[in-house]
Every structure is written in structure tokens, then in C-alpha cells.
Amino acid sequence: MALAYRPVMQLGGMLLSLLGWVLSCLTTYLPQWKNLNLELNELEIWTMGLWQACVVQEEGGMQCKDFDSFLALPPELRFSRILMFFSNGLGLVGLLLSGFGLDCLKLGERQQDQKKRLLQFGGMLFWISGITAIVPVSWVAHSTVQEFWDENIPDIVPRWDLGEALFVGWLAGFCLILGGSLLNCTICSTEVHPSSGHYAVAEQQDQCQHLETETRTNLSV
């Protein structure tokens, strides 16, 4: 039964990992990591991402400006850039390695041990990629919540809120970890090689012929 569901689990793991990798790349470039609503002008919404800050106006659309200096960014945004790049790179390598280790790929059918190693290594890369996507998103969310409830900041000062990109990043990390887990679970399932299947059929045919011969002998006696 495990062998029957093995291709389905591999396909599901690859699709989840691919979805997580796409969402991780999308999270890296979305400018909605932080949102800011100004009470003086409710028609404007300020957003901040890893690369630029934008202002969304109801009539004028969105206008963005790239950050001038990497070192001038807050620590959580600086490290988030590095970690998200790391997550995207590991996810891409994991997709390539896992793709060559799938059972449905006829390339390298006689090298099952190497295909299992590729599949296992790809699943581990998906785990690391998912964790490195969740860490920066959670870090930015934690710092944003702390600043929002900081009593030392006057009430008249506008405060940043959680942006939509953070939730996309959490979903990306969850999909990557779940996809890598499904791929690694398929490695534990036993696989029946074609040669063993032929031997089993031949042995069953021999037993049937032997039983038929004994039956005829008994009837003749």
C-alpha cells in the first residue's frame, strides 16, 4: 500500500515545495512587510519592504522609492534580505535535486540508491529553506509588534502594522517544510524491483504446475 501511494506523495511533495519556493520569492520582493495608516490622511497607506518604501494613494496609485543604503536599514531588514536570498537559493537547488530523484523520472532507473540520496538531500534543503523563510518574517513581525505596543512612544506618533507579505512568507515556509517532509517519507517506503517481481511470478507458476502434476497423479492412482 505504501508503494502504491509513493508516486502520489512524491508529486504532492514537489508541488508543495514548488508553491513554497514561488511564495518565498514573492515575499522577498513584496513591499508590504509593514503597513502604516496616517490618521491625518486616511487616503494614503505607507508600506515598507526589504528593498523600497511605497505610498499608496486612492487616486494617484502606488509610488515607490528604493532604499539608498543597505547599512542604513534596521537590523531585522538587513538580515531578512540575506536570509530570504538564502532561502530562495536553497529552494531552487532542492527542486533540481528532488526532480532527478523522483520515481517517475526514467533517467537513472538502475541507480535507485543515488536517486534516494538526491530525494533525501532535496527534502532536507526544503526544510532548511522553509526555516530560513520563517525566521526573517517572524523577526520582522516580532519587532513590529514590540514597537506597536511600546509605551515609551507617544500616542501621536504613527505606528507600523503587520503587512500582507509576512503572512505570505509564513505560508511559504510551511509549504516548504511540508513538501520536504512528504518527500522524505517516501524514502522510508519499500520498493519492489522488477526482477523480484519476475521471480515471484515464476515461482508461483512453478507451484501451480507442481500442484497440477500431483493432482493428476493422485487421480490416476
C-alpha positions as CSV (number, residue, x, y, z in Angstrom):
1,M,0.0,0.0,0.0
2,A,2.9,2.4,0.8
3,L,4.4,1.7,-2.6
4,A,1.1,2.5,-4.4
5,Y,0.9,5.9,-2.7
6,R,4.6,6.7,-3.2
7,P,4.4,8.5,-6.6
8,V,1.4,10.5,-5.3
9,M,3.3,11.6,-2.2
10,Q,6.3,12.5,-4.3
11,L,4.2,14.5,-6.7
12,G,2.4,16.2,-3.8
13,G,5.7,17.0,-2.1
14,M,7.2,18.5,-5.2
15,L,4.1,20.7,-5.8
16,L,4.0,21.9,-2.2
17,S,7.7,22.7,-2.4
18,L,7.4,24.5,-5.7
19,L,4.5,26.5,-4.3
20,G,6.5,27.4,-1.2
21,W,9.5,28.4,-3.3
22,V,7.4,30.7,-5.5
23,L,5.8,32.3,-2.5
24,S,9.2,32.7,-0.9
25,C,10.5,34.6,-3.9
26,L,7.3,36.7,-4.0
27,T,7.7,37.5,-0.3
28,T,11.3,38.7,-0.9
29,Y,10.2,41.4,-3.4
30,L,6.8,42.4,-2.0
31,P,6.9,45.9,-0.4
32,Q,4.1,45.1,2.1
33,W,6.2,43.9,5.0
34,K,5.0,46.8,7.1
35,N,1.9,49.0,6.7
36,L,1.3,52.4,8.1
37,N,-2.0,54.3,8.1
38,L,-1.9,58.0,8.8
39,E,-4.8,59.4,10.8
40,L,-4.3,62.9,9.2
41,N,-4.7,61.5,5.7
42,E,-6.6,58.2,5.6
43,L,-6.4,58.1,1.8
44,E,-2.7,57.3,2.0
45,I,-1.2,54.0,3.1
46,W,2.6,53.7,3.6
47,T,4.2,50.3,3.1
48,M,7.8,49.1,3.7
49,G,9.6,46.1,2.3
50,L,13.1,44.8,2.1
51,W,14.0,47.0,-0.9
52,Q,11.8,50.0,-1.0
53,A,9.1,52.1,0.7
54,C,5.9,52.9,-1.1
55,V,2.9,55.1,-0.6
56,V,-0.5,54.0,-1.9
57,Q,-2.9,56.8,-2.7
58,E,-6.5,56.3,-3.6
59,E,-6.4,58.5,-6.6
60,G,-2.7,58.5,-7.6
61,G,-1.9,54.8,-7.4
62,M,1.4,53.5,-5.9
63,Q,4.7,55.4,-5.8
64,C,7.8,53.6,-4.5
65,K,11.3,54.7,-3.7
66,D,14.3,52.3,-3.3
67,F,16.3,52.5,-0.1
68,D,19.6,54.4,-0.6
69,S,21.8,52.4,1.7
70,F,21.8,48.8,2.9
71,L,23.6,49.7,6.1
72,A,21.0,52.4,6.9
73,L,18.3,49.8,7.2
74,P,17.1,48.4,10.6
75,P,18.9,45.2,11.6
76,E,15.9,43.0,11.0
77,L,15.5,44.2,7.5
78,R,19.2,43.8,6.7
79,F,19.3,40.2,7.9
80,S,16.0,39.5,6.3
81,R,17.4,40.3,2.9
82,I,20.3,37.8,3.4
83,L,18.1,35.0,4.8
84,M,15.5,35.4,2.1
85,F,18.1,35.2,-0.6
86,F,19.5,32.1,1.2
87,S,16.0,30.5,1.3
88,N,15.3,31.2,-2.3
89,G,18.7,29.7,-3.4
90,L,18.3,26.6,-1.3
91,G,14.7,26.1,-2.5
92,L,15.9,26.2,-6.1
93,V,18.7,23.7,-5.5
94,G,16.2,21.4,-3.7
95,L,13.8,21.5,-6.6
96,L,16.6,20.4,-9.0
97,L,17.9,17.6,-6.9
98,S,14.5,16.3,-5.9
99,G,13.4,16.3,-9.5
100,F,16.2,14.0,-10.5
101,G,15.3,11.7,-7.6
102,L,11.6,11.1,-8.5
103,D,10.5,7.6,-9.4
104,C,8.5,8.9,-12.4
105,L,11.8,10.1,-14.0
106,K,13.1,7.2,-16.1
107,L,16.6,8.6,-16.0
108,G,18.9,6.5,-13.7
109,E,16.4,3.7,-13.1
110,R,19.2,1.3,-12.3
111,Q,20.7,3.7,-9.7
112,Q,18.0,3.7,-7.1
113,D,20.3,4.3,-4.2
114,Q,21.6,7.5,-5.8
115,K,18.1,8.7,-6.6
116,K,17.1,8.1,-3.0
117,R,20.0,10.2,-1.8
118,L,19.1,13.0,-4.2
119,L,15.5,12.9,-3.0
120,Q,16.5,12.9,0.7
121,F,19.0,15.7,0.2
122,G,16.4,17.7,-1.7
123,G,13.9,17.2,1.1
124,M,16.4,18.4,3.7
125,L,17.1,21.5,1.6
126,F,13.4,22.3,1.6
127,W,13.4,22.0,5.4
128,I,16.2,24.5,5.7
129,S,14.7,26.8,3.1
130,G,11.4,26.8,4.9
131,I,13.0,27.6,8.2
132,T,15.2,30.4,6.7
133,A,12.0,31.9,5.2
134,I,10.0,31.7,8.5
135,V,12.8,33.2,10.7
136,P,13.1,36.7,9.0
137,V,9.3,37.0,8.6
138,S,8.8,36.2,12.3
139,W,11.7,38.5,13.3
140,V,10.1,41.5,11.5
141,A,6.7,40.7,12.9
142,H,8.1,40.5,16.4
143,S,9.9,43.8,16.2
144,T,6.8,45.4,14.6
145,V,4.5,44.2,17.4
146,Q,7.0,45.4,20.1
147,E,7.2,48.9,18.5
148,F,3.4,49.0,18.2
149,W,2.8,48.3,21.9
150,D,5.8,50.3,23.1
151,E,4.6,52.7,25.8
152,N,7.6,54.9,25.5
153,I,6.5,56.1,22.1
154,P,4.0,59.0,22.2
155,D,0.4,58.1,21.1
156,I,0.6,60.8,18.4
157,V,3.4,59.1,16.6
158,P,2.1,56.8,13.8
159,R,3.0,53.1,14.3
160,W,3.7,50.4,11.8
161,D,1.4,47.4,11.5
162,L,1.9,43.9,10.1
163,G,1.9,43.7,6.3
164,E,0.5,41.1,3.9
165,A,4.0,39.9,2.8
166,L,4.6,38.5,6.3
167,F,1.6,36.1,6.0
168,V,2.8,35.1,2.5
169,G,6.2,34.3,4.0
170,W,4.7,32.1,6.8
171,L,2.7,30.2,4.2
172,A,5.8,29.8,2.0
173,G,7.8,28.3,4.9
174,F,5.0,26.0,5.9
175,C,4.7,24.7,2.3
176,L,8.4,24.1,2.0
177,I,8.7,22.2,5.3
178,L,5.6,20.1,4.5
179,G,6.8,19.4,1.0
180,G,10.2,18.3,2.2
181,S,8.6,16.0,4.8
182,L,6.5,14.3,2.2
183,L,9.5,13.6,0.0
184,N,11.5,12.2,2.9
185,C,8.6,10.0,3.9
186,T,8.6,8.3,0.5
187,I,12.2,7.2,1.1
188,C,11.1,5.0,4.0
189,S,8.6,3.1,1.9
190,T,9.8,-0.2,0.5
191,E,10.2,-0.6,-3.2
192,V,9.7,-3.8,-5.2
193,H,12.2,-4.2,-8.0
194,P,11.1,-5.6,-11.4
195,S,13.5,-8.5,-11.0
196,S,11.9,-9.6,-7.7
197,G,8.5,-9.4,-9.3
198,H,9.5,-11.7,-12.2
199,Y,10.9,-14.2,-9.7
200,A,7.7,-14.2,-7.7
201,V,5.6,-14.8,-10.8
202,A,7.9,-17.6,-12.0
203,E,7.8,-19.2,-8.5
204,Q,4.0,-19.0,-8.4
205,Q,3.8,-20.7,-11.8
206,D,6.1,-23.5,-10.8
207,Q,4.0,-24.1,-7.7
208,C,0.8,-24.3,-9.8
209,Q,2.4,-26.7,-12.2
210,H,3.7,-28.9,-9.4
211,L,0.2,-28.9,-7.7
212,E,-1.4,-29.8,-11.0
213,T,1.0,-32.7,-11.6
214,E,0.4,-34.1,-8.1
215,T,-3.4,-33.9,-8.7
216,R,-3.2,-35.8,-11.9
217,T,-1.0,-38.5,-10.3
218,N,-3.5,-38.9,-7.4
219,L,-6.4,-39.2,-9.8
220,S,-4.7,-41.8,-12.0
221,V,-3.9,-43.9,-8.9
